[in-house]
Amino acid sequence: MRTVRAYLELLRLPNVFTAIADVSMGFVVTQPRGLVLGGEFAGLLIVSVCLYLAGMVLNDVFDAEIDANDRPQRPIPSGRIPLGTARVVGWSLLVAGTAIGWLVSMRTGDVRAGIVATALSACVVLYDGVLKTTFAGPLAMGGCRALNVLLGMSAATLPWSGGNVAIAAGVGLYIVGVTRFARREAKTSDPGQLALATAIMLGGIILLAEFHKFSGGEVVIDLPPRWYWFWLIIALLIVWRCVRAVATPSPTNVQAAVKHAILSLIVLDAAVCYASENRDWAFAILALLVPAMFLGRWIKST
């Protein structure tokens, strides 16, 4: 059981449900009302999970020496999982996810799934191995999330619309802010940088709330005024956690804010899905909070 727990920590398993929410939302908003799930959705879901978990594992592989000083309790520096084993697991997941993406393309006759899966794999490696500690690191992580949404949208029968791109961009921008917020989560953070990251997160939330305005001729439901009240409440809940971290930028407060922001992505995905013609799927996506929060009680997600 100690070995199983070590691998669950290495994979940061609670967070994988946010990736599932992203790709599911992307799939649902580009499909007709009353959609019936098939092999394409299952394949895209597997691709998303494989590539997300690959990113988590390779993150620790590339950071093994850094974690030995900053996070000695992590599975690799603590010796619970050998570095070589983790390297094999990470690269195997990456290759499998990319290959399955192209299999989905072969099934659908549309190259978008394969291209997006390949681009997402490249983005994962670039972030983990090259860009993480640079200014472009948060941008690369945001790109990974945006591509994950586009992965779900790759099964669409029509070309991507302005609304589709706005949704992916909104998720990506939000994660740029979350990643910037978490840059120094193991140490005392800079309040100014935390405030800037919070503003970036808000920009992503605003873009998601307004995505329907980029839809052009798409059929989108008439959104009542309470739609914006909902987004205001969600934004305030996220910002409140962030403000506490800005006021007292300790690792504990910053990590709590990051965890809350990451899990809130499931709520944001569900809200976007609710605005499409497949409202029932919004509640299915929202239900992903249950396993994410349950596992998060025992396995650290940051």
C-alpha positions in Angstrom: 0.0 0.0 0.0 2.9 2.4 0.6 4.1 1.8 -2.9 0.6 2.4 -4.3 0.3 5.7 -2.3 3.7 6.7 -3.6 2.6 6.3 -7.2 -0.7 8.2 -6.5 1.4 11.0 -5.1 3.7 11.0 -8.1 0.7 11.2 -10.4 -1.0 13.8 -8.3 -4.2 11.8 -8.9 -6.7 14.3 -7.5 -5.8 16.8 -10.2 -6.5 14.4 -13.1 -10.2 15.0 -12.7 -9.7 18.6 -13.8 -8.2 17.3 -17.0 -11.1 15.0 -17.5 -13.4 18.0 -16.9 -11.6 20.1 -19.5 -11.6 17.5 -22.3 -15.2 16.5 -21.5 -16.4 20.1 -21.6 -14.6 20.6 -24.9 -16.3 17.6 -26.4 -19.8 18.4 -25.1 -19.9 22.0 -26.3 -19.1 21.0 -29.9 -21.6 18.2 -30.1 -25.4 18.3 -30.9 -27.9 18.2 -28.1 -28.7 14.7 -26.8 -25.3 13.4 -27.8 -24.5 9.7 -27.4 -21.0 9.0 -26.2 -19.0 6.7 -28.4 -15.5 5.5 -29.1 -14.2 8.9 -30.0 -15.0 10.4 -26.6 -13.5 7.4 -24.8 -10.4 7.7 -26.9 -10.0 11.4 -26.3 -10.6 10.9 -22.6 -7.8 8.3 -22.5 -5.5 10.6 -24.4 -6.1 13.5 -22.0 -5.6 11.3 -18.9 -2.4 9.8 -20.3 -0.8 13.1 -21.3 -1.8 14.8 -18.0 -0.4 12.1 -15.9 2.7 12.0 -18.1 3.1 15.7 -17.3 2.8 15.1 -13.6 5.4 12.3 -13.6 7.9 14.1 -15.9 7.6 17.2 -13.8 9.1 15.3 -10.8 11.6 13.5 -13.0 13.0 16.8 -14.3 12.8 18.3 -10.8 14.4 15.4 -8.9 17.5 17.4 -7.8 15.4 20.5 -6.9 12.9 18.4 -5.0 15.7 16.8 -3.0 16.2 20.2 -1.4 12.8 21.8 -1.5 10.4 18.9 -1.4 12.3 15.9 0.1 9.0 14.2 1.0 8.1 13.7 -2.7 8.2 10.1 -4.0 11.4 10.3 -6.0 13.7 12.2 -3.5 12.3 10.2 -0.6 13.4 7.0 -2.4 9.9 5.5 -2.5 10.0 5.4 -6.3 13.3 5.1 -8.2 14.1 7.9 -10.7 14.6 5.4 -13.5 11.2 3.8 -12.9 9.5 7.2 -12.8 11.2 8.2 -16.1 9.9 5.0 -17.8 6.4 5.6 -16.5 6.3 9.3 -17.6 7.6 8.7 -21.1 5.5 5.7 -21.6 2.3 7.6 -20.8 3.4 10.4 -23.1 4.0 8.1 -26.0 0.7 6.2 -25.4 -1.3 9.3 -25.2 0.1 10.7 -28.5 -0.4 7.3 -30.3 -4.0 7.0 -29.1 -4.6 10.5 -30.3 -3.7 9.5 -33.8 -5.8 6.3 -33.5 -8.8 8.6 -32.8 -7.9 10.6 -35.9 -7.9 7.4 -38.0 -11.3 6.5 -36.6 -12.9 9.9 -37.3 -11.0 10.7 -40.5 -10.1 14.1 -39.0 -6.4 14.9 -38.2 -7.2 17.4 -35.5 -7.1 14.8 -32.6 -3.7 13.6 -33.6 -2.3 17.0 -34.2 -3.6 18.4 -30.9 -2.3 15.3 -29.0 1.1 15.8 -30.6 1.2 19.5 -29.8 0.0 18.8 -26.2 2.8 16.2 -25.8 5.4 18.7 -27.0 4.0 21.4 -24.7 4.2 19.1 -21.7 7.9 18.3 -22.4 8.7 21.9 -23.1 7.2 23.0 -19.8 8.6 20.2 -17.7 12.1 20.1 -19.2 12.8 23.6 -20.5 10.4 26.4 -19.7 9.1 25.8 -16.2 11.5 28.2 -14.4 11.4 30.8 -17.1 9.0 33.7 -17.8 7.4 31.5 -20.4 6.7 28.7 -18.0 3.1 29.8 -17.1 2.4 30.4 -20.7 3.4 26.9 -21.6 1.2 25.4 -18.8 -1.7 27.5 -20.0 -1.1 26.3 -23.5 -1.3 22.7 -22.2 -4.7 23.3 -20.7 -6.0 25.2 -23.8 -4.8 22.3 -26.0 -6.6 19.8 -23.7 -9.9 21.7 -24.2 -9.2 21.7 -28.0 -8.5 18.0 -27.8 -12.1 17.5 -26.6 -13.3 19.7 -29.4 -11.3 17.8 -32.0 -14.2 15.4 -32.5 -16.4 18.2 -33.8 -17.9 17.7 -37.2 -17.5 21.4 -38.0 -14.5 23.7 -37.9 -13.8 25.4 -34.6 -15.7 28.6 -34.1 -14.8 31.9 -32.4 -16.7 30.7 -29.3 -14.8 27.4 -29.2 -11.4 29.3 -29.4 -12.6 31.7 -26.7 -13.4 28.9 -24.3 -10.0 27.2 -24.8 -8.2 30.6 -24.5 -10.2 31.4 -21.3 -9.2 28.1 -19.7 -5.6 28.6 -20.8 -5.4 32.2 -19.5 -6.9 31.1 -16.1 -4.2 28.4 -15.8 -1.5 30.9 -16.7 -2.5 32.8 -13.6 -2.7 29.7 -11.4 0.7 28.5 -12.5 2.2 32.0 -11.9 0.6 32.0 -8.5 2.2 28.7 -7.7 5.7 29.6 -8.8 7.2 29.8 -5.3 4.6 27.7 -3.4 7.3 25.8 -1.5 8.8 29.0 -0.2 7.5 32.5 0.9 6.0 34.1 -2.2 6.1 37.7 -3.4 2.8 39.5 -2.7 3.1 41.6 -5.9 3.5 38.5 -8.1 0.6 36.8 -6.3 -1.6 39.8 -7.0 -0.6 39.9 -10.7 -1.4 36.2 -11.0 -4.8 36.7 -9.4 -5.5 39.4 -12.0 -4.6 37.0 -14.8 -6.9 34.3 -13.3 -9.7 36.9 -13.3 -9.0 37.7 -17.0 -9.5 34.0 -17.8 -12.8 33.8 -15.8 -14.1 36.9 -17.6 -13.3 35.4 -21.0 -15.1 32.2 -20.1 -18.1 34.2 -18.8 -18.3 36.1 -22.1 -17.4 33.3 -24.5 -20.9 33.3 -26.1 -20.2 36.8 -27.4 -17.5 35.3 -29.7 -19.9 32.6 -31.0 -21.0 34.4 -34.2 -23.8 32.4 -35.8 -23.6 29.5 -33.3 -26.8 28.5 -31.5 -26.3 29.4 -27.8 -29.0 29.6 -25.2 -30.2 33.1 -24.0 -28.2 33.5 -20.8 -30.2 35.2 -18.0 -28.7 38.0 -15.8 -28.1 35.4 -13.1 -25.5 33.9 -15.4 -23.2 36.8 -14.5 -24.1 36.7 -10.9 -22.9 33.1 -10.9 -19.6 34.0 -12.4 -19.2 36.9 -9.9 -19.7 34.5 -7.0 -17.2 32.0 -8.4 -14.7 34.8 -9.0 -15.1 36.1 -5.5 -14.6 32.7 -3.9 -11.4 32.1 -5.9 -10.1 35.7 -5.3 -10.9 35.4 -1.5 -8.4 32.5 -1.2 -5.9 34.4 -3.3 -6.2 37.6 -1.2 -5.5 35.7 2.0 -2.3 34.4 0.4 -1.3 37.9 -0.8 -1.8 39.2 2.7 0.2 36.3 4.3 2.2 34.7 1.4 3.3 31.6 3.4 3.6 28.2 1.6 0.5 27.0 3.5 -1.7 29.8 2.3 -0.4 29.8 -1.2 -0.8 26.1 -1.6 -4.3 26.2 -0.2 -5.2 28.9 -2.8 -3.6 27.0 -5.6 -5.5 23.8 -4.7 -8.8 25.7 -4.5 -8.1 27.4 -7.9 -7.2 24.1 -9.6 -10.4 22.3 -8.3 -12.5 25.4 -9.2 -11.6 24.6 -12.9 -14.1 21.8 -12.7 -16.8 24.3 -11.7 -15.8 26.7 -14.6 -15.9 23.8 -17.1 -19.4 22.8 -15.8 -20.6 26.4 -16.1 -19.5 26.6 -19.8 -21.1 23.3 -20.5 -24.3 24.6 -18.9 -24.4 27.4 -21.4 -24.4 25.0 -24.3 -27.3 22.8 -25.4 -26.2 19.9 -23.2 -27.1 21.2 -19.7 -27.3 17.7 -18.2 -23.6 17.2 -18.8 -22.8 20.3 -16.7 -23.9 18.3 -13.6 -22.0 15.2 -14.7 -18.8 17.3 -15.0 -19.5 19.1 -11.7 -19.8 15.6 -10.1 -16.0 15.2 -10.8 -15.5 17.4 -7.7 -16.4 14.5 -5.5 -13.6 12.1 -6.3 -11.1 15.0 -6.7 -11.9 16.4 -3.2 -12.1 12.9 -1.7 -8.7 11.9 -2.9 -7.3 15.3 -2.1 -7.8 14.6 1.6 -5.0 12.0 1.4 -3.0 12.9 -1.6 -1.4 16.4 -2.1 -2.4 18.0 -5.4 0.3 20.7 -5.4 
